[in-house]
Amino acid sequence: MINNETYKVGVYLRLSCEDAKQKESSSITNQRDIINQYLTNHNLLCISEYVDDGVSGTTFDREGFNQMIKDIESHKINMVITKDLSRFGRNEGQQLRYLDYFYEKNIRYVAILDNVDTADESNMSNEMIPIQCFFNEKHVRDTSKKMRASVYNKRQQGLFLGKTAPYGYIKNPHNKYQLLIDSESSQVVQRIYSLFINGKSISEISRILSFEKIPIPSEYKKLKVGRKSTAYGIWDNRTISDILTLPTYAGNLTQGRAKKISYKSKKVIRTKKEDWIICEGKCPAIISNETFDMAQNIYQHNKNKHKHSQDLLLKGLVYCKECGHTIGFRLQKIKTKSKGEILKGYGNCNYWNKHKLYNVCTPHSIKYDELEQIVINDIQTICRKHLDFNVLKSVFEKNNPTQKVLNDLESKAITLSMNLKNSSQKLEDLYNDKLENIIDIDMYQKMAQRISSETLSQKQALKDINNQIYNIKEKLKQNIIDDTLINDYLHLEKPSVQLVTSLIKRIDIDEEKNISIFYKFRCP
C-alpha cells in the first residue's frame, strides 16, 4: 500500500497555443481543478506548482518544466502529477527519457486521466505508457501536417499570413490577410532600388542608409508601434539583398521564403527560390515590374563578384568566348585633365587566371578603358541609326513609372465600379428570392447585411482610388520629359550601369581580342 504522507508533490500544468486554437478542454484552470480534486481524494500535499502556458509539448526546454527538474535535483519534491501524459509532453523520445529519469531518481509520476501511477506496479496502464506517448506525438505530427497544408493553400490564394508585414508595407487593419503600402518605409525601398540600378553596390547602399541614420526595419517597426527609441542600427548587406530580390515589392506577393526544419524544432532555414509561393498582383506594388526586372538582372550579373566591381560600367557582362567563364578586371582610378577620373587596367579570363599552371584556356588580356569605349561607341551608333528622337520621347512618356501607377489605379477603379453594379443586382435578386419564399427572412437579412457591408467597403475603396487618380494626374501635368535625358540616351554622354545592363545581354572576347556584343533586342 502506498503511503501518501511521504510524498511532496509538484503539480505540472501545460497548455500550448495549438491546444488553445483547437479548443481542447485542457485549459490551465481545467487542469488545476482536476489535479486539486485528485490531491484531495488521495490526501496529498502540493509543495510547488509549475506552469508553462503557451508552450509546445514537442520541446522540453520550458521554464516551468526546467524549474521542476531543479526542484527534483534539490529533493524539494519527490512526486509529479499532470492531468494526462500529453500535458507532460508530446515528444515520444524525450518523454520516455524523462520518465526513465523519474524512475532513476525514485520520483513517483501520476497522469490522472491516463490512469498512470508509476508507484503502483500492478497498474496495467503503466505498460501502455510507450504506446500512449507514441500517439501523443502522432497527434502533433498530424496536426502539423494539416496546419502546413492549410497555410500552403491560403498562401496559394494570395492571402498574407505573416506575423508582421514586410518592410515597406503594413497590414490592412480591416483585413489581416492584405497588405497596404506604408508611406514612409516604402520611400526607402524605392530609394534602395533607384540607388542599385544606378550603379551603387549593396555595401554602398548599406553605408548610405546607415550614415543618414535611417532606421533599420526592426527599429522602424518598434517606432511604428509607439515604442520610443534613439537607436537606428547599421544596415546589413543581407537586408538590402533581401529587399532587392523580393518580388512582393513589384506587386507579386511572395511567401514561404523560410520554414521550420521540423515540428519538433524551432530552427528556421531559408527555402530555395523555386519553392517560394509567388502570387502575381496580390498586393500593391511599391516599384514597377520594369524596375524590379532590371534590378534582378544587375543582381545576377554581379553576384559573388569582386568587392570593387561596382565601379565598372560593364560589370558582370564580359565573358571568355573559348571557355565561357567571366573576364576579371584589375583596375585603378586615374585622374586625367580631359576626362577627369577614369578606370585603367587589364582584364583576363578568370578560369585561366585561377588554373594557369595547368595550361587551361589563355589570358585573353584586354584593356578595360578601351573595351568600355568600344562598347559605348557601338551602342551610340545603333541608337543614332535606328532610334528616332520623337519616337523615343513617346516611349519615355509611356514608360513613366507614375503613368504606370495611374494605369493600374484606373484599372482597379473600373473593376470596383463593376463590382458595385453586381452588388446592386445581387441585392435585387436576393429580395426577389425572399418574396418567392426561396429563402427565409433570417437568411435574407444575413446575406443582405453581408452584401451591404461589402458594398460600403468597395465604395470607400473607389473613393480613395479616385482621389489618388486625381492627385497623380495633377502631378503628371507638371512632369514634363526633359529633352536632355533623351539626348543623353541617344548620344550616351552619361552612360550608367542601368542603361547598359538594360541593353546588353553579354560581351564575348576571343583569343584574338575580337569583341562580340550581344544585345537584348534584335538590331535591324
Protein Blocks (a to p, Z undefined) as FASTA:
>chain_A
ZZfklpccdddddddfklmmnopakbfklmmmmmmmmmmmnopacfbdcddehiafkbcc
dfklmmmmmmmmnomaccdcdfblmlnoccfklmmmmmmmmmmnopacddfklopafklm
klmklmmmmmmmmmmmmmmmmmmmmmmmmmmmmmmnopafbfbdcehiacdfklmkbccd
dfklmmmmmmmmmmmmnopafklmmmmmmmnopacfklmmmmmnopacfbebjadfklmm
mmmmmmklnopacehkbccfbfkbcbdcdddfklpccdehiaccfbdfklmmmmmmmmmm
mgoiafklmmpmkgokaccfknopacdddddddddfklopadedddddfklmmmmmnopa
jfkiacfklmmmmmmmmmmmmmmmmpcfklmmmmmmmmgmklmmmmmmmmmmmmmmmmmm
mmmmmmmmmmmmmmnomacfklmmmmmmmmmmmmmmmmmmmmmmmmmmmmmmmmmmmmcc
dfklmmmmmnomagcfklmmmmpmbdcddfkopacdddfbdcZZ
